[in-house]
């Protein structure tokens, strides 16, 4: 996590329990984006983005896969109401992921997914709470050029410390970095050149 934290100090990572029934081997990590204006911490109110990254391995492959590996990604972030109301937010949100994959990875195949606009309204005792709007992206794809053995790839997915933004071609780290890029964009963080860390927290910006 060290490199990603240097590039994006607003990101916090954690290991997550992987799904047990989707494939013989799996690993999972989660990430949270904290509002750079408030700083990271235990206060849930500072969280503005959430995501999970799951790597599956089945030596026999599965229907819809392009090889023995499959990535499942989930991204959720707050959106301003006017952004959520944009009819193109689905297309734009999907491009955040595909452009990051094109930039960060050696290749991918059989990508699919959905983008959902979420509106949360309070009723009863919560009717005075403001309406909240959000963005959810669910996607899966088959990464190209992963290690020949599942142990190597699963170990890489379970250790986000290795997620270097300028990863070598064919490395899973590039897919993790692309996932982080898409999450940060969805959360409204300004883009940064690869390998460059901000000298101070940036103001929150909506894409």
C-alpha positions as CSV (number, residue, x, y, z in Angstrom):
1,X,0.0,0.0,0.0
2,X,3.0,2.3,0.4
3,X,3.1,3.6,-3.2
4,X,-0.6,4.1,-3.5
5,X,-0.7,5.9,-0.2
6,X,2.1,8.2,-1.3
7,X,0.3,9.0,-4.6
8,X,-3.2,9.1,-3.0
9,X,-2.9,9.7,0.8
10,X,-6.8,9.9,0.8
11,X,-6.9,6.1,0.2
12,X,-7.1,3.5,2.9
13,X,-6.8,-0.3,2.2
14,X,-7.9,-3.4,4.0
15,X,-8.0,-7.1,3.3
16,X,-11.5,-8.5,2.9
17,X,-12.9,-12.1,3.1
18,X,-13.0,-13.4,-0.5
19,X,-16.1,-15.1,-1.9
20,X,-16.0,-18.9,-1.4
21,X,-18.2,-20.2,-4.1
22,X,-17.3,-18.3,-7.3
23,X,-14.0,-20.0,-8.0
24,X,-11.6,-22.5,-6.4
25,X,-9.2,-19.7,-5.5
26,X,-9.9,-16.1,-4.6
27,X,-8.5,-13.0,-2.9
28,X,-10.1,-9.7,-2.0
29,X,-9.1,-6.2,-0.9
30,X,-11.2,-3.1,0.0
31,X,-10.4,0.6,-0.3
32,X,-11.9,3.7,1.2
33,X,-11.5,7.3,0.1
34,X,-11.5,10.0,2.8
35,X,-12.3,13.6,2.1
36,X,-9.0,15.4,1.6
37,X,-10.4,18.5,3.2
38,X,-11.1,16.6,6.5
39,X,-8.4,14.0,6.5
40,X,-8.4,10.3,7.0
41,X,-9.6,8.9,10.4
42,X,-12.2,6.9,12.2
43,X,-15.0,9.4,11.5
44,X,-17.2,7.8,8.9
45,X,-18.4,11.2,7.8
46,X,-15.0,11.8,6.1
47,X,-15.5,8.8,3.8
48,X,-16.6,9.8,0.3
49,X,-15.8,6.6,-1.7
50,X,-15.7,2.8,-1.2
51,X,-14.6,0.0,-3.4
52,X,-13.7,-3.7,-3.4
53,X,-11.4,-5.7,-5.7
54,X,-11.7,-9.5,-6.0
55,X,-9.4,-11.8,-8.0
56,X,-10.8,-15.2,-9.0
57,X,-8.8,-18.2,-10.3
58,X,-10.3,-21.3,-11.9
59,X,-7.8,-23.4,-13.8
60,X,-10.6,-24.8,-16.0
61,X,-11.9,-21.3,-16.7
62,X,-15.6,-20.4,-16.7
63,X,-18.2,-19.3,-19.1
64,X,-17.7,-15.6,-20.0
65,X,-14.0,-15.6,-18.9
66,X,-11.1,-15.2,-21.2
67,X,-8.7,-17.4,-19.4
68,X,-8.4,-18.8,-15.8
69,X,-8.5,-15.4,-14.0
70,X,-11.3,-13.0,-13.5
71,X,-11.5,-9.6,-11.6
72,X,-14.7,-8.4,-10.0
73,X,-14.7,-4.7,-9.0
74,X,-17.2,-2.6,-7.1
75,X,-17.0,1.2,-6.7
76,X,-19.4,3.5,-4.8
77,X,-19.1,7.2,-4.3
78,X,-21.1,10.2,-3.4
79,X,-22.3,12.5,-6.2
80,X,-23.7,16.0,-6.2
81,X,-27.4,15.9,-7.3
82,X,-26.8,17.8,-10.5
83,X,-24.1,15.4,-11.5
84,X,-26.3,12.4,-10.6
85,X,-29.0,13.9,-12.8
86,X,-26.8,14.0,-15.9
87,X,-28.2,11.4,-18.4
88,X,-24.6,10.7,-19.5
89,X,-23.3,9.8,-16.0
90,X,-23.5,6.1,-16.8
91,X,-21.3,6.4,-19.9
92,X,-18.9,8.8,-18.3
93,X,-18.6,6.6,-15.2
94,X,-17.9,3.5,-17.2
95,X,-15.2,5.4,-19.1
96,X,-13.4,6.1,-15.8
97,X,-12.7,2.4,-15.5
98,X,-12.0,1.5,-19.1
99,X,-9.7,4.5,-19.6
100,X,-7.8,3.6,-16.4
101,X,-7.5,-0.1,-17.6
102,X,-6.2,1.1,-21.0
103,X,-3.6,3.3,-19.3
104,X,-2.5,1.0,-16.5
105,X,-2.6,-2.5,-17.7
106,X,-1.1,-4.8,-20.4
107,X,-4.6,-5.8,-21.5
108,X,-7.9,-7.2,-20.5
109,X,-10.9,-9.0,-22.2
110,X,-14.6,-9.8,-21.8
111,X,-15.3,-6.8,-19.7
112,X,-18.9,-6.3,-18.5
113,X,-20.7,-4.4,-15.9
114,X,-23.3,-1.8,-14.8
115,X,-23.4,1.8,-13.6
116,X,-26.2,2.8,-11.2
117,X,-27.3,6.1,-9.9
118,X,-28.5,5.9,-6.3
119,X,-31.0,8.2,-4.6
120,X,-31.4,7.8,-0.8
121,X,-34.4,9.5,0.8
122,X,-35.3,9.5,4.5
123,X,-38.8,8.7,5.9
124,X,-40.3,8.7,9.3
125,X,-37.8,9.7,12.0
126,X,-35.3,10.3,9.2
127,X,-37.5,12.4,6.9
128,X,-35.6,15.6,7.8
129,X,-32.4,14.1,6.5
130,X,-31.3,15.6,3.1
131,X,-31.6,13.5,0.0
132,X,-28.3,11.8,-0.9
133,X,-27.2,10.9,-4.4
134,X,-24.6,8.4,-5.3
135,X,-22.8,6.4,-8.0
136,X,-22.2,2.6,-8.1
137,X,-20.1,0.7,-10.6
138,X,-20.0,-3.0,-10.8
139,X,-17.6,-4.6,-13.3
140,X,-15.7,-7.8,-14.2
141,X,-13.0,-8.5,-16.7
142,X,-10.3,-11.0,-17.5
143,X,-6.8,-9.6,-17.0
144,X,-4.1,-10.5,-19.5
145,X,-0.6,-11.8,-18.7
146,X,-0.9,-12.7,-15.0
147,X,1.6,-15.1,-13.3
148,X,1.4,-18.7,-14.4
149,X,0.5,-20.0,-11.0
150,X,-2.6,-19.0,-9.0
151,X,-0.6,-18.5,-5.8
152,X,1.5,-15.7,-7.3
153,X,-1.5,-13.8,-8.6
154,X,-3.7,-14.3,-5.5
155,X,-0.8,-13.3,-3.3
156,X,-0.4,-10.1,-5.4
157,X,-4.1,-9.3,-5.1
158,X,-4.0,-9.8,-1.3
159,X,-1.1,-7.4,-0.8
160,X,-2.0,-3.9,-2.1
161,X,1.4,-2.7,-0.9
162,X,2.6,-3.9,-4.3
163,X,0.1,-1.8,-6.3
164,X,2.5,0.5,-8.1
165,X,1.0,2.9,-10.5
166,X,3.7,2.3,-13.1
167,X,3.6,-1.5,-12.9
168,X,5.3,-3.7,-15.5
169,X,3.2,-5.0,-18.4
170,X,1.3,-8.2,-17.5
171,X,1.4,-7.5,-13.8
172,X,-1.8,-7.6,-11.7
173,X,-0.6,-4.4,-10.0
174,X,-1.7,-2.5,-13.0
175,X,-5.3,-3.7,-12.6
176,X,-5.3,-2.7,-8.9
177,X,-3.9,0.7,-9.9
178,X,-6.6,1.1,-12.5
179,X,-9.3,0.2,-10.0
180,X,-7.8,2.9,-7.6
181,X,-7.8,5.4,-10.4
182,X,-11.5,4.8,-11.2
183,X,-12.4,5.0,-7.5
184,X,-10.6,8.3,-7.0
185,X,-12.2,9.8,-10.1
186,X,-15.6,8.7,-9.0
187,X,-15.0,10.2,-5.6
188,X,-14.1,13.6,-7.2
189,X,-10.4,13.7,-6.6
190,X,-8.4,15.6,-9.1
191,X,-6.2,13.6,-11.4
192,X,-2.5,13.3,-10.7
193,X,0.4,12.3,-13.0
194,X,1.6,8.7,-12.3
195,X,4.1,8.6,-9.4
196,X,3.5,12.2,-8.3
197,X,2.2,12.9,-4.8
198,X,0.4,16.1,-3.7
199,X,2.3,18.4,-1.4
200,X,-0.8,19.2,0.5
201,X,-4.4,17.9,0.4
202,X,-6.4,18.9,-2.6
203,X,-9.8,20.4,-2.4
204,X,-12.7,18.1,-3.1
205,X,-13.9,18.3,-6.7
206,X,-16.8,16.5,-8.4
207,X,-16.1,15.1,-11.9
